[in-house]
Amino acid sequence: MGKSSILNALDERLQITTGGLHAKRGTGRHTTSSSTLHDLGGGTFIIDTPGIREFGLWSLDRDTLRDYFPELEETAGLCRFNDCTHLHEPGCEVKARVAAGEIHPARYDAYVRLSEEIAD
């Protein structure tokens, strides 16, 4: 997959060990043996994993989901309704700020997708 190589390209300070290509297949070799969290600065963290292609979220509900989107939570107090989910309510300040470009639409879209996947 080349995840470690991509991380090294993103931040040369990481210097994560990578292996060469397989001589016959021309594909990479597994060199990462454990998951490692890297701090890229500016509040950005990324995990380098050995052979994992997908992550899941467990024990997450809509109330705790909000904790992972601080830029939404900072604005939530200005919504028309105290229990606003920021999905469909009128007078939602979060949606207004997304529309105004003050909250990045990709972050809001991620919030919406995760919220829709969480069972009530």
C-alpha positions as CSV (number, residue, x, y, z in Angstrom):
1,M,0.0,0.0,0.0
2,G,2.9,2.4,0.6
3,K,1.4,4.2,3.6
4,S,4.8,4.7,5.3
5,S,6.3,6.1,2.0
6,I,3.4,8.5,1.7
7,L,3.9,9.7,5.3
8,N,7.6,10.2,4.7
9,A,6.8,12.3,1.6
10,L,4.3,14.4,3.7
11,D,6.8,15.0,6.5
12,E,10.5,14.3,6.0
13,R,11.1,14.5,9.8
14,L,9.3,11.2,10.3
15,Q,11.9,9.0,8.6
16,I,9.8,5.9,8.8
17,T,11.6,2.7,7.7
18,T,10.4,1.4,4.4
19,G,11.4,-1.6,2.3
20,G,12.3,-2.0,-1.3
21,L,10.1,-3.4,-4.0
22,H,9.7,-7.1,-4.6
23,A,12.0,-8.1,-7.5
24,K,9.5,-10.1,-9.5
25,R,6.2,-8.4,-8.7
26,G,7.4,-4.8,-8.4
27,T,5.2,-4.4,-5.3
28,G,6.1,-3.1,-1.9
29,R,7.0,-5.3,1.1
30,H,5.5,-5.1,4.5
31,T,7.8,-3.3,6.9
32,T,5.5,-1.7,9.4
33,S,5.0,-4.1,12.3
34,S,2.9,-2.0,14.7
35,S,0.5,1.0,14.6
36,T,2.1,4.3,15.4
37,L,0.5,7.7,15.9
38,H,2.4,10.6,14.3
39,D,1.9,14.2,15.2
40,L,2.2,16.3,12.0
41,G,1.7,19.6,13.9
42,G,-1.2,22.0,13.8
43,G,-3.5,19.6,15.5
44,T,-3.1,17.0,12.7
45,F,-2.4,13.4,13.7
46,I,-2.1,10.3,11.5
47,I,-1.7,6.6,12.2
48,D,0.7,4.4,10.3
49,T,-0.6,0.9,10.4
50,P,0.6,-2.5,9.3
51,G,-1.7,-3.9,6.6
52,I,-4.9,-2.4,7.9
53,R,-7.1,-1.1,5.1
54,E,-10.1,0.1,7.1
55,F,-10.9,1.6,10.5
56,G,-14.2,1.5,12.3
57,L,-15.7,3.5,15.1
58,W,-17.1,1.7,18.2
59,S,-19.2,2.9,21.1
60,L,-20.0,6.2,19.3
61,D,-23.3,7.9,19.5
62,R,-24.5,11.3,18.2
63,D,-23.8,13.0,21.5
64,T,-20.1,11.9,21.6
65,L,-19.7,12.4,17.9
66,R,-19.9,16.1,18.5
67,D,-16.9,16.0,20.7
68,Y,-14.7,15.0,17.7
69,F,-15.8,18.1,15.8
70,P,-14.8,21.1,18.0
71,E,-15.4,23.6,15.2
72,L,-19.0,22.6,15.2
73,E,-19.4,22.5,19.0
74,E,-18.0,26.0,19.3
75,T,-20.8,27.3,17.1
76,A,-23.5,25.0,18.4
77,G,-24.5,27.3,21.3
78,L,-25.7,29.9,18.8
79,C,-28.2,27.5,17.1
80,R,-31.9,28.2,17.5
81,F,-32.5,24.9,19.3
82,N,-30.5,23.7,22.3
83,D,-30.6,20.1,21.1
84,C,-29.8,21.0,17.5
85,T,-28.2,18.0,15.6
86,H,-26.9,20.3,12.9
87,L,-28.5,18.1,10.3
88,H,-32.0,19.4,9.5
89,E,-33.2,22.0,12.0
90,P,-34.1,25.5,11.0
91,G,-32.0,28.3,12.5
92,C,-28.9,26.1,12.7
93,E,-25.8,28.3,13.1
94,V,-23.5,25.5,12.2
95,K,-25.1,25.0,8.8
96,A,-25.1,28.8,8.2
97,R,-21.4,29.0,8.9
98,V,-20.7,26.1,6.6
99,A,-22.6,27.9,3.9
100,A,-20.6,31.1,4.6
101,G,-17.3,29.2,4.4
102,E,-16.5,29.7,8.0
103,I,-16.6,26.0,8.7
104,H,-14.9,23.7,6.1
105,P,-17.5,21.8,4.2
106,A,-15.5,18.6,4.2
107,R,-15.5,18.6,8.0
108,Y,-19.2,19.1,8.0
109,D,-19.8,16.5,5.4
110,A,-17.8,14.0,7.5
111,Y,-19.9,14.9,10.5
112,V,-23.1,14.3,8.5
113,R,-22.0,11.0,7.1
114,L,-20.9,9.7,10.5
115,S,-24.1,10.9,12.1
116,E,-26.2,9.1,9.5
117,E,-24.2,5.8,10.1
118,I,-24.7,5.9,13.9
119,A,-27.7,3.9,15.1
120,D,-30.0,5.7,17.4
